Amino acid sequence: MKSILRVVSMVLALGAGVAFAADPAPSMSQVKSMAMKERSDMMAKVKAIDTQVSAAMKSASGMQGDQAKVLDAQLADLQKQVKALSAQLAQAPKYFDNPSGSSAP
């Protein structure tokens, strides 16, 4: 889970870094827009991966034998990790929602 959070943070940081490098003085709205677009793209990819894992699990459930059980367990673990990543991406980036850190909207 920590590695998933690191990957998400790194991607968002790289996206913001590219935004700052491309325009010397980008506005916060431009950076937020880019981060939200990147987050949306990542969510779409995670959704596609989840669909593929679900299809693979259905195929594996029809198999028999010890190797099929191992494959099914690996796919179940992969799906759990994909769902955790999806849940993490679904959360709004708190920095962009409240950059000052205050509790007032």
C-alpha positions as CSV (number, residue, x, y, z in Angstrom):
1,M,0.0,0.0,0.0
2,K,2.9,2.3,0.8
3,S,4.4,1.7,-2.6
4,I,1.1,2.5,-4.2
5,L,0.9,5.8,-2.3
6,R,4.5,6.6,-3.3
7,V,3.8,5.9,-7.0
8,V,0.7,8.2,-6.9
9,S,2.6,10.9,-5.1
10,M,5.5,10.7,-7.5
11,V,3.3,10.9,-10.6
12,L,1.5,13.9,-9.2
13,A,4.8,15.6,-8.3
14,L,6.2,14.9,-11.7
15,G,3.1,16.3,-13.3
16,A,3.4,19.4,-11.2
17,G,7.1,19.6,-12.0
18,V,6.5,19.4,-15.7
19,A,3.9,22.2,-15.3
20,F,6.4,24.4,-13.6
21,A,9.1,23.7,-16.1
22,A,6.9,24.5,-19.1
23,D,5.6,27.8,-17.8
24,P,7.8,29.9,-15.4
25,A,4.8,31.2,-13.5
26,P,1.8,28.8,-13.7
27,S,-1.2,29.6,-11.7
28,M,-2.5,27.3,-9.1
29,S,-5.6,26.6,-11.2
30,Q,-3.3,25.4,-14.1
31,V,-1.4,23.0,-11.8
32,K,-4.7,21.8,-10.2
33,S,-6.2,21.2,-13.7
34,M,-3.1,19.2,-14.8
35,A,-3.1,17.1,-11.6
36,M,-6.8,16.4,-11.8
37,K,-6.5,15.4,-15.5
38,E,-3.6,13.1,-14.6
39,R,-5.6,11.7,-11.7
40,S,-8.6,11.1,-14.0
41,D,-6.4,9.4,-16.6
42,M,-4.9,7.1,-13.9
43,M,-8.3,6.3,-12.6
44,A,-9.4,5.2,-16.1
45,K,-6.3,3.0,-16.4
46,V,-7.0,1.5,-13.0
47,K,-10.6,0.8,-13.9
48,A,-9.4,-1.0,-17.1
49,I,-6.9,-3.1,-15.1
50,D,-9.6,-4.0,-12.6
51,T,-11.9,-5.1,-15.5
52,Q,-9.1,-7.3,-16.9
53,V,-8.3,-8.8,-13.5
54,S,-12.0,-9.6,-13.0
55,A,-12.1,-11.4,-16.4
56,A,-8.9,-13.3,-15.6
57,M,-10.4,-14.4,-12.2
58,K,-13.5,-15.7,-14.0
59,S,-11.3,-17.7,-16.4
60,A,-9.1,-19.0,-13.5
61,S,-12.1,-20.0,-11.4
62,G,-13.0,-22.6,-14.1
63,M,-9.6,-24.2,-13.9
64,Q,-8.8,-27.1,-11.7
65,G,-5.7,-28.2,-9.8
66,D,-3.1,-26.7,-7.5
67,Q,-1.7,-24.3,-10.0
68,A,-5.2,-22.9,-10.7
69,K,-5.6,-22.3,-6.9
70,V,-2.3,-20.4,-6.8
71,L,-3.2,-18.4,-9.8
72,D,-6.6,-17.6,-8.3
73,A,-5.0,-16.4,-5.1
74,Q,-2.5,-14.2,-7.0
75,L,-5.3,-12.7,-9.0
76,A,-7.4,-12.0,-5.9
77,D,-4.4,-10.3,-4.3
78,L,-3.8,-8.2,-7.5
79,Q,-7.5,-7.2,-7.6
80,K,-7.3,-6.2,-3.9
81,Q,-4.3,-4.0,-4.7
82,V,-6.0,-2.5,-7.7
83,K,-9.1,-1.7,-5.6
84,A,-6.9,0.0,-3.0
85,L,-5.2,2.1,-5.7
86,S,-8.6,3.0,-7.1
87,A,-9.8,4.1,-3.7
88,Q,-6.7,6.2,-3.1
89,L,-7.1,7.9,-6.5
90,A,-10.8,8.5,-5.8
91,Q,-9.9,10.7,-2.8
92,A,-9.7,14.3,-3.6
93,P,-6.1,15.7,-3.4
94,K,-6.2,17.6,-0.1
95,Y,-3.5,20.1,-1.0
96,F,-5.5,21.4,-4.0
97,D,-8.7,21.5,-2.1
98,N,-7.2,23.4,0.8
99,P,-3.7,24.6,0.1
100,S,-3.5,26.8,3.2
101,G,-4.2,23.8,5.5
102,S,-7.0,25.7,7.2
103,S,-10.3,24.1,8.0
104,A,-12.4,26.9,6.4
105,P,-13.6,26.3,2.8
